[in-house]
Amino acid sequence: MSYAIAVDIGGTFTDLVAFDHATQTVIYAKSPTTYDNLVEGILDCFNKAKIKPAEASLVNHGTTLVINSLIQRTGAKTALVTSQGFRDILEIARGNRPDPFDLHYQRDEPLIPRELRLEVPERVGSKGEVVTPLDMAALEKLAVEIRKTGVESVAIFFMNSYINPVHEESAAEKLGEILPGVYVTFSTDLTREWYEYERCSTVAANAYIGPLVSTYIQRLDDDLKQQGFAGSLFMMGSNGGLLSVERTCRQPIGLVESGPIGGCIGASAYAEKLGFKNVVAFDMGGTTAKCALVENGCFSVNSVYYANGYVKGFPIKSAVIDIVEVGSGGGSIAWLDAQKRLHVGPQSAGSTPGPVSYGRGGTEPTVTDANLVLGRLNAGNFLGGEMKLDVNAARRALAEHIATPLGYDGEDGMIQMADGIISIAIVIMAGAIRKISVEHGLDPRDFILFSYGGGGPLHACALARELSIPTVVIPPEPGNFSAIGMLLADARIDTSKTFVGVLDDNSVPAMAEVFGAMEKDAAAALGLEFGTSDVFFERHAEMRYRGQRHNIKVPVSGLKDKEQIRAAFERDYKRRYGHADAKAPAEFQALHLSALARLKQPEISRLPRAGTKAQQAQTRRIYIGNAGGWVDAQIFHRDSLEPGFAAAGPAVIEEYGSTTVIWPGDRFEIGEMREIRIHCAGN
């Protein structure tokens, strides 16, 4: 056998999907994430799936390693080499105040402290001309100082290098020679746009996590090869495509949202297959909940990402699918503040110690514990029975930490507080979906809620009611869906370049010429890294009205003249801001190219598990506070439900990696792809 395998490391569980193209069979496995050594969790999934690495021809891998390292500040000791006079650019940042009402507002500290930000004489002019040559003697002297500090990584950022990178490239080559074993990266290898703070912030972040990611990938590759793996290892990029190991080690910042992106790819593929035009891709895992929009079959890719949020975090100039993430997962901890107000998250119990009901030493109640005491989870059939849940421990924790301190005594009080925890989590998650839709001028009621992850189906009906979304779809194997999406991903490279000019008859052919050169370079890179010539492109232009500060990203693929581009710009501008000015001149600011190459992918219809013989009817009492409290729900096992089966709620559909709760009054049916389609009453 020769398996194509995808592995997704989440905050609580590590998921594996293996597909054999020869036999058209699929295997799923799930294992608690091992924080001390992430590779152990991956190999544990291989063991559970009864697959040897030697049987794999391909491994696609997504991980939250990068974003966790940036937020938790666990990266490498890093130095910055920059143009003379610009060592403080990371602290000066932008002159805005994202939270004007916080009198004690402070940004996150720069990743690189001031004593490790070093200057060297050089200067390139605004048109790319060399004003001051790079002082190589001064650079060599800096290298000696850098070696004394014991840094593991060096970031290089020079002013105006976006238009002429010669000084950065020379400095990187020289420092690589003088500092063997030190990770060296430079800004124009990551972005060729002119925003000096964002470009400096990006290369600083890339250097900060470079040694960690490179070491991790090398360790994973070595461990797999020791067990006979001779295939290709690819990484899931934040841009929605697969990246080669070589590119990942050079540009690890491209993995900043690697973990949740696979689900977006899968949601887009299923939406196309099922004929859905617009869907909200909603993923609730053990630590966080994530959502993204698939509009007209495509997801939106942003050109800037803020690590730890826009208000206090720092920008990264890298292509990232437009995704909103909140700290509301199955392991999110319920807690009381000093005023005894109930909160849920963002702190998570993760996989270690995990929710109280896991029996791994957790003491604080979580969303999973609340669902368990409300009867929505089956204590004896969690992960197909691999993990038994302790409902009594969950009850005690909820009573001790939440219900009793708030004056809700007894069984009824504990149940009310468990329901309250779920209600707060729903409001938090609904806020994330509004952010991704309403704030972009879109109505969530016009979308289908496509819900997956271990916890997504559990809360999908409640979430749909909160947002008045009429239809919910639960794909096959929702607990492993992000890994499924990784098997459906294309190879992808995103590049960008500053391009400034008024939209007119002269700028349009100039834009086409720049795009042509970018496409040639990207196609060559994909051919080298993936051995394919089947490449297609997507073009976008950052545009604005003349005199404005902020841009919008406009798709311009196939647009031949200024009238077509102008119409596309005004359409998107009006949708976002509610108006457009037909008389005001529009201008370009940057060009973005996405180059994609098709790889061999499984047929989606082959991914669901085969159905099993119908089971005997069962019922269980579950608590749904907004629907009258305790109700008798039919219990189904998903593997027993064939396409065409239909029933009404209340119902619970159990499967290996997730549980779906159907509310009273809702109806569901099993679709042609074995998806669950839920029609929410009153929406």
VEXFIVO-785860 format. One record per residue (C-alpha): x, y, z. Coordinates in steps of 0.5 Angstrom, whole numbers, padded with zeros to 4 digits, always signed. Each point is the difference from the previous one (the first is absolute). Layout:
! VEXFIVO-785860
XYZ ...
***
This chain:
! VEXFIVO-785860
+0000+0000+0000 +0002+0007-0001 -0004+0005+0004 +0000+0008-0001 -0001+0002+0007 -0002+0007+0004 +0002+0001+0007 -0003+0006+0004 +0003+0002+0006 -0005+0004+0005 +0000+0003+0007 -0004-0006+0002 +0001-0006-0005 +0004-0002-0005 -0004-0003-0006 +0002-0004-0006 -0003-0002-0007 +0003-0005-0004 -0003-0002-0007 +0002-0005-0005 +0000+0002-0007 +0000-0008-0002 -0005-0003+0004 -0004+0007+0001 -0001-0001+0007 +0001+0005+0006 +0002-0001+0007 -0001+0005+0006 +0004+0001+0007 +0000+0005+0005 +0005+0000+0006 +0001+0005+0006 +0005+0006-0002 +0007-0002+0003 +0003+0007+0002 +0007-0002+0002 +0001-0004-0006 -0005+0002-0006 +0003-0006-0004 -0002-0005+0005 -0008+0002-0001 +0001-0001-0008 +0003-0007+0001 -0005-0002+0005 -0005+0002-0005 +0004-0005-0005 -0001-0005+0005 -0007+0001+0001 -0001+0000-0007 +0004-0007-0001 +0004+0004-0005 +0008+0000-0001 +0003+0006-0002 +0004-0005-0006 -0007-0001-0003 -0001+0008-0001 +0002+0003-0006 -0003+0007+0002 -0001+0004+0007 -0003+0007+0000 +0001+0003+0007 -0003+0006+0003 +0002+0002+0007 -0002+0006+0005 +0008+0000+0002 +0001+0007-0003 -0006+0004+0003 +0001-0003+0006 +0007+0002+0000 -0001+0007-0002 -0006+0001+0006 +0004-0004+0005 +0007+0003-0001 +0004-0006-0001 +0004+0001-0006 +0007+0001-0001 +0005+0005+0002 +0000+0005-0006 +0004+0006-0002 -0002+0005-0005 +0005+0003-0005 -0003+0007-0003 +0001+0006-0004 +0004+0005+0004 -0005+0005+0004 -0006-0005+0000 +0001-0005+0006 -0006+0002+0003 -0005-0001-0005 -0003-0006+0003 -0002+0004+0006 -0002+0007-0004 -0004-0005-0004 -0007+0004-0002 -0002+0007+0003 -0007-0003+0001 -0004-0002+0007 -0004-0006-0002 -0003+0000+0007 -0001+0008+0001 -0004-0001+0007 +0005-0004+0003 +0004+0005+0004 +0005-0006+0002 +0001-0002-0007 +0006-0004-0002 +0002-0003-0006 +0004-0007+0001 +0007+0001+0001 +0004-0001-0007 +0003-0007-0001 +0007+0002+0000 +0002+0005+0006 +0004+0006-0002 +0007-0002+0002 -0001-0005-0005 -0002+0004-0006 +0007+0002-0003 +0001+0006-0006 +0005-0001-0006 +0001+0006-0005 -0004-0001-0006 -0005+0004-0004 -0004-0002-0007 -0004+0006-0002 -0008+0000-0002 +0001-0002-0007 +0005-0005+0002 +0006+0003-0001 +0006-0001+0004 +0001+0006+0004 +0005-0003+0006 +0004-0006-0002 -0001-0006+0005 +0006+0001+0005 +0002-0008+0000 +0006+0002+0005 -0005+0003+0005 -0005-0006-0001 +0006-0005+0001 +0001+0004+0007 -0007-0001+0001 +0000-0008-0001 +0006+0000+0005 -0005+0004+0005 -0006-0005-0001 +0004-0006+0001 +0002+0002+0007 -0007+0001+0002 -0002-0007-0002 -0006+0001-0004 -0003-0005-0004 -0003+0004-0006 +0001+0006-0004 -0005+0004-0004 +0002+0005-0005 -0004+0006-0002 +0003+0006-0004 -0004+0006-0002 -0003+0000-0007 +0003-0007-0001 -0007-0001-0003 +0002+0003-0007 +0007-0002+0000 +0002-0006+0005 +0007+0000-0002 +0003+0002+0007 -0005-0005+0004 +0002-0006-0005 +0008+0002+0001 -0001+0001+0008 -0004-0007+0000 +0006-0003-0004 +0006+0003+0005 -0004-0002+0006 -0001-0007-0002 +0007-0001-0001 +0003+0004+0006 -0006-0003+0005 +0000-0008-0002 -0006-0003+0004 -0004+0007+0001 -0007+0000-0004 +0001+0006-0004 -0006+0003-0004 -0001+0007-0004 -0007+0004-0001 +0000+0000-0008 +0000-0008+0000 -0007+0001+0004 -0003+0006-0003 +0001+0005-0006 -0005+0005+0003 +0003+0007+0002 -0004+0001+0007 +0007+0000+0004 -0003-0001+0007 -0004-0006-0002 +0006-0003-0004 +0005+0001+0006 -0006-0004+0005 +0000-0005-0005 +0007-0002-0001 +0001+0001+0008 -0006-0005+0001 +0003-0005-0006 +0007+0000+0004 -0003-0001+0007 -0004-0006-0002 +0005-0003-0006 +0005-0004+0005 -0006-0003+0003 -0004-0002-0006 +0006-0002-0004 +0002-0005+0006 -0007-0003+0001 -0001-0001-0008 +0007-0004+0000 -0001-0004+0006 -0007-0002-0003 +0003-0002-0007 +0006-0003+0004 -0005-0004+0004 -0004-0002-0005 +0006-0002-0005 +0002-0005+0006 -0006-0004-0001 +0000+0000-0007 -0003+0006-0003 +0003+0001-0007 -0006+0005-0002 -0001+0007-0001 -0001+0005+0007 -0004+0006-0002 -0003+0005+0005 -0006+0004+0000 +0001+0007-0001 -0005+0006+0003 -0001+0002-0007 -0004-0006-0002 +0005-0004-0003 +0005-0005+0001 +0007+0002+0001 +0007-0004-0001 +0004-0001+0005 +0006+0004-0002 -0005+0006-0001 -0003-0001+0007 +0007+0000+0003 +0002+0006-0004 -0007+0004+0001 -0003-0004+0007 -0004+0006+0001 -0005-0003-0006 -0002-0005+0005 -0003+0006+0005 -0007-0003+0000 +0002-0007-0003 -0004-0004+0005 -0008+0002-0002 +0002+0002-0007 -0002-0007-0003 -0007+0000+0003 -0001+0006-0005 +0003-0004-0006 -0005-0006+0002 -0006+0005+0001 +0001+0003-0007 +0001-0007-0004 -0006-0002+0003 -0004+0006-0001 +0002-0001-0007 -0002-0007-0001 -0007+0001+0004 -0001+0006-0004 +0000+0005+0006 +0002+0007-0003 +0001+0003+0007 +0002-0003+0007 +0002+0002+0007 +0006-0005+0001 +0000-0001+0008 +0005-0004+0003 -0001-0001+0008 +0006-0004+0003 +0002-0002+0007 +0004+0007+0001 -0003+0005-0005 -0006+0001-0005 +0002+0003-0007 -0004+0003-0006 +0001+0002-0007 -0005+0001-0006 +0000-0003-0006 -0004+0004-0005 -0001-0002-0007 +0004-0006+0001 +0006+0004+0002 +0003+0002+0007 +0003+0007+0001 +0008+0000+0001 +0002+0006+0004 +0007+0003-0001 +0002+0002+0007 -0002-0003+0006 +0001+0002+0007 +0003-0005+0005 -0004+0001+0007 -0005+0004-0003 +0000+0007-0003 -0001+0004+0006 +0007-0002+0004 +0003-0005-0005 +0005+0001-0006 -0001+0000-0007 +0002-0006-0005 +0001+0001-0007 -0002-0007-0003 -0006-0003-0004 -0005-0002+0006 -0007-0003-0002 -0005+0005+0004 -0001-0004+0006 -0003+0003+0007 +0002-0004+0006 -0003+0000+0007 +0002-0003+0006 -0006-0005+0001 +0001-0007-0001 -0002-0006+0003 +0006+0001+0005 -0002+0007+0002 +0000+0001+0007 -0006+0003+0004 +0002+0005+0005 -0002+0005+0005 +0003+0007+0000 +0001+0004+0007 -0007+0003-0001 -0003-0007-0001 -0002+0001-0007 +0001-0007-0005 +0005+0000-0005 +0001-0006-0005 +0007+0000-0003 +0005+0002-0003 +0004-0004+0005 +0000-0007-0002 +0001-0007+0003 +0003-0003-0006 +0001-0007+0000 +0005+0000+0006 -0003+0000+0005 -0007+0001-0004 -0007+0001+0002 -0002-0003+0007 -0003-0006-0003 +0006-0002-0004 +0003-0003+0007 +0007+0003-0002 +0000+0005+0006 -0004+0006-0002 -0004+0003+0005 -0003+0006-0003 -0007-0001-0004 +0000+0001-0007 -0005+0000-0006 +0001-0007-0001 -0002-0002+0007 -0006+0005-0001 -0002-0004-0006 +0001-0007+0004 -0004+0002+0006 -0006+0002-0005 +0000-0006-0003 +0002+0002-0007 +0006-0004+0000 +0001-0008+0001 +0005-0001+0006 +0001-0007-0002 +0000+0001-0008 +0005+0006+0000 +0005-0001-0006 -0004-0007-0001 +0002-0002+0007 +0007+0001+0000 -0001+0005+0005 -0005-0001+0006 -0002+0007+0003 -0002+0001+0008 -0006+0003+0000 +0000+0001+0008 +0006+0003+0000 -0002+0005-0005 -0007+0001+0004 +0005+0002+0006 +0004+0005-0003 -0006+0003-0003 -0003+0001+0007 +0006+0001+0004 +0003+0006-0005 -0006+0003-0003 -0007-0002+0003 +0001+0000+0007 +0004+0007+0000 -0005+0003-0004 -0006-0002+0005 -0002-0006-0005 -0001-0006+0005 -0002-0007-0002 -0001-0004-0006 -0004+0005-0003 +0005+0006+0001 +0006-0004-0003 -0004-0001-0006 -0002+0007-0001 +0007+0002+0001 +0002-0005-0005 -0005+0002-0005 +0002+0007+0001 +0008-0002-0002 -0003-0002-0006 -0004+0006-0002 +0006+0005+0002 +0004-0005-0005 -0005+0001-0005 +0000+0008+0000 +0007+0000+0000 +0000-0005-0007 -0005+0004-0003 +0004+0007+0001 +0005-0003-0004 -0004-0002-0006 -0003+0007+0000 +0007+0003+0000 +0001-0004-0006 -0006+0001-0003 -0004+0006+0002 +0006+0004+0001 +0002-0001-0008 -0007+0002-0002 -0003-0007+0000 -0006-0003+0003 +0001-0007+0003 -0007-0002-0001 +0002+0000-0007 +0005-0006+0001 +0000-0007+0002 +0003-0002+0007 +0005-0005-0002 +0002-0003+0007 +0006-0004+0002 +0005-0002+0005 -0001-0004+0006 -0005+0005+0003 -0003+0004-0006 -0006-0005-0001 -0001+0000+0007 -0002+0007+0000 -0002+0001-0007 -0007+0001+0001 +0000+0005+0006 +0005+0004-0004 -0005+0000-0006 -0005+0002+0004 +0004+0006+0003 +0002+0002-0007 -0007-0001-0004 +0004-0005-0005 -0006-0005-0003 +0005-0006-0002 +0005-0003+0004 +0005-0006-0004 +0004-0004+0004 +0005-0004-0005 +0003-0007+0001 +0005-0001+0006 -0001+0007+0003 +0005-0002+0005 +0006-0001-0005 -0003+0005-0005 +0006+0005+0000 +0005-0006-0002 -0005-0002-0005 +0001+0007-0003 +0007-0001+0000 +0000-0006-0005 -0005+0005-0005 +0005+0006+0000 +0004+0002-0006 +0007+0002+0000 +0001+0008+0001 +0004+0006+0000 -0002+0007+0001 +0004+0006-0002 -0001+0007+0000 +0003+0006-0002 +0000+0008+0001 -0004+0003-0007 -0002+0007+0001 -0004+0004-0005 -0006+0003-0002 -0005-0005-0004 +0000+0003-0007 +0002-0003-0007 +0007+0000+0002 +0000-0004+0006 -0004-0005-0002 +0005-0003-0005 +0006+0001+0005 -0004-0004+0005 -0001-0005-0005 +0008+0000-0001 +0002-0001+0007 -0005-0005+0001 +0003-0004-0006 +0007+0000+0004 -0003-0002+0006 -0004-0006-0003 +0006-0002-0003 +0004+0000+0006 -0005-0004+0004 -0001-0005-0005 +0007-0002+0000 +0000+0000+0007 -0006-0005+0000 +0004-0004-0005 +0006-0001+0004 -0003-0001+0007 -0006-0005-0002 +0002-0002-0007 -0006+0002-0004 -0002+0005-0006 -0007+0000+0001 -0001+0007+0003 -0005+0005+0000 +0000+0007+0003 -0005+0005+0004 +0002+0007+0000 -0002+0006+0005 +0001+0007+0000 +0000+0004+0006 -0004+0007-0001 -0003+0006+0003 -0002+0007-0002 +0005+0005-0001 +0002+0003+0007 -0003-0006+0004 +0005-0004+0005 -0003-0007+0000 -0001-0004-0006 -0005-0006-0002 +0002-0006-0004 -0003-0001-0006 +0000-0006-0005 +0003+0002-0007 +0001-0007-0003 -0003+0001-0007 -0001+0007+0000 +0003+0003-0006 -0002+0008+0000 +0000+0005+0005 -0008+0000-0001 +0000-0007+0003 +0004+0001+0005 -0003+0007+0003 -0007-0004+0000 +0003-0006+0004 +0003+0005+0005 -0006+0004+0001 -0004-0006+0001 +0004-0003+0005 +0001+0007+0003 -0008+0001+0000 -0001-0006+0004 +0005+0001+0005 -0002+0007+0002 -0007+0001-0003 +0002+0006-0006 +0005+0001-0005 +0002+0006-0004 +0000+0000-0007 +0004+0006-0001 +0005-0001+0004 +0007-0002-0003 +0002-0007+0003 +0007-0003+0000 +0004-0006+0001 +0005-0001+0006 +0002-0007+0000 -0001-0007-0005 -0001-0007+0003 +0001-0006-0004 -0002-0007+0003 +0003-0006-0004 -0003-0007+0001 +0001-0006-0003 -0004-0006+0000 +0002-0006+0004 -0003-0007+0000 -0006+0000+0005 -0005-0005+0002 -0007+0000-0002 -0004+0003+0005 -0006-0005-0001 +0005-0005+0003 +0002+0003+0006 -0006-0002+0004 +0000-0006+0004 -0004-0006-0003 -0007-0001+0003 -0001-0005+0005 -0007-0004+0002 -0005+0004+0003 +0000+0000+0008 -0006-0001+0005 -0003+0007+0002 +0002+0003+0006 -0002+0006+0004 +0004+0004+0005 -0002+0007+0004 +0004+0006-0002 -0001+0007+0003 -0002+0006-0005 -0001+0006+0004 -0003+0004-0005 -0005-0006-0002 -0003-0001+0006 +0005-0004+0004 +0001-0008+0000 -0003-0003-0006 +0001-0007-0002 +0004-0001-0006 +0001-0005-0005 +0007-0003-0001 +0003-0002-0006 +0007-0002-0002 +0002+0004-0007 +0003-0006-0003 -0007-0004+0000 -0003+0006-0004 -0001-0001-0007 -0001+0006-0005 -0007+0002-0001 -0001-0002+0008 -0004+0006+0003 -0003+0001+0007 -0002+0006+0005 +0003+0002+0006 +0002+0000+0006 +0005-0005-0002 +0007-0001+0001 +0005-0003-0006 +0006-0004+0003 +0006-0001-0004 +0008-0002+0002 +0002+0008+0000 -0006+0004+0001 -0007+0000+0002 -0006+0004-0003 -0006+0003+0004 -0006+0001-0004 -0005+0005+0004 -0007-0002+0001 -0004+0003-0006 +0006-0001-0005 +0000-0005-0005 +0006-0004-0003 +0002-0004-0006 +0006-0004-0003 +0002+0003-0006 +0003-0003-0006 +0007+0001+0003 -0002-0003+0006 +0000+0007+0003 -0005+0002+0005 -0005+0005-0002 -0004+0004+0006 -0006+0004-0002 +0000+0005+0006 -0008+0002+0002 -0001+0007+0000 +0006+0002-0003 
***
